[in-house]
Amino acid sequence: VVLYPRNVVVTANRFLMEMLLSNLFANALHHTPQNGNVEVQAETTFLKFTNSGPALTFPAEQLFDRFKKGNQHSQSTGLGLSIVQQICFLNGWRITYQYETGRHIFTIHF
């Protein structure tokens, strides 16, 4: 895991922010293959989680749907990214996803 530290201040409910970060970290770690990597970048206008891994096996538009899981045999409930999206909505933030050159990129825009 690579962290790019910045002096970034985000005003939010502490519990919800912990849940958002925990879910994004768990998602990245769960879906990063062995010898892959995870990067987190914090700037004044965004927070970005990037991890290596194969492309989605379903349309990206369904990524934030409740109970949507890439691997149906996973122990995951499929709720993590849906919760992240709702926390962003509650705070007036926007979350985006893109897949580029073997990397999943989740960006929260403040």
C-alpha positions in Angstrom: 0.0 0.0 0.0 1.4 3.4 -1.0 0.1 6.5 0.7 0.6 10.0 -0.6 0.4 12.1 2.5 -1.0 15.6 2.2 -2.3 18.1 4.8 -5.9 17.6 3.7 -8.8 18.5 6.1 -12.2 17.0 5.4 -15.1 17.9 7.6 -17.4 14.8 8.0 -18.9 12.6 10.6 -16.0 10.6 12.1 -17.9 7.3 12.2 -19.0 7.6 8.5 -15.6 8.7 7.4 -14.0 5.6 9.1 -16.6 3.4 7.4 -15.9 5.0 4.0 -12.1 4.6 4.4 -12.5 1.0 5.8 -14.7 -0.1 2.9 -12.5 1.4 0.2 -9.4 -0.1 1.7 -11.1 -3.5 2.1 -12.4 -3.4 -1.5 -8.9 -2.5 -2.8 -7.1 -5.2 -0.8 -9.7 -7.8 -1.5 -9.5 -7.3 -5.3 -5.8 -6.8 -5.7 -4.0 -9.9 -6.8 -0.9 -11.2 -5.1 2.1 -9.0 -5.9 -0.3 -6.2 -7.0 -0.4 -2.8 -5.4 -2.7 -0.3 -3.8 -2.2 3.5 -3.9 -4.1 6.1 -1.9 -3.8 9.8 -2.9 -5.3 12.7 -0.9 -5.6 16.2 -2.3 -7.6 19.2 -1.2 -10.3 18.4 -3.8 -10.3 14.6 -4.0 -9.3 11.3 -2.4 -8.3 8.5 -4.8 -7.9 4.8 -4.2 -6.1 2.9 -7.0 -5.5 -0.8 -7.1 -4.1 -3.3 -9.7 -6.4 -6.1 -10.8 -8.3 -7.7 -13.7 -11.2 -5.9 -15.3 -14.7 -6.2 -13.9 -16.8 -9.2 -15.0 -20.0 -7.0 -15.1 -20.9 -3.5 -16.3 -19.2 -0.7 -14.3 -22.7 0.9 -14.0 -23.6 -1.8 -11.5 -20.5 -1.4 -9.3 -22.3 0.6 -6.6 -25.4 -1.6 -6.6 -26.3 -3.3 -3.3 -25.3 -7.0 -3.2 -23.3 -6.8 -6.5 -20.2 -9.0 -6.2 -17.6 -9.6 -8.8 -17.0 -13.1 -7.4 -20.2 -14.7 -6.3 -18.3 -17.2 -4.1 -16.7 -14.4 -2.1 -17.3 -14.0 1.6 -18.1 -10.3 0.9 -21.7 -9.1 1.3 -21.5 -6.8 -1.7 -22.6 -3.8 0.4 -19.3 -2.0 0.8 -19.2 0.2 -2.3 -23.0 0.9 -2.0 -22.3 2.2 1.5 -19.4 4.3 0.3 -21.7 5.8 -2.4 -24.4 6.7 0.2 -21.8 8.3 2.5 -20.6 10.4 -0.4 -24.2 11.4 -1.2 -24.9 12.4 2.4 -21.9 14.7 2.4 -22.5 16.2 -1.0 -19.5 14.5 -2.5 -19.3 12.5 -5.8 -17.6 9.2 -6.3 -16.4 8.0 -9.7 -14.9 4.8 -11.0 -12.7 4.1 -14.0 -10.5 1.2 -15.1 -7.3 2.1 -16.9 -4.4 -0.1 -17.9 -5.1 -2.8 -15.4 -5.9 -0.5 -12.6 -9.2 0.2 -10.8 -9.6 3.9 -9.8 -12.1 5.1 -7.2 -12.1 8.9 -6.8 -14.1 10.8 -4.2 -14.5 14.4 -5.3 -15.1 16.9 -2.4 
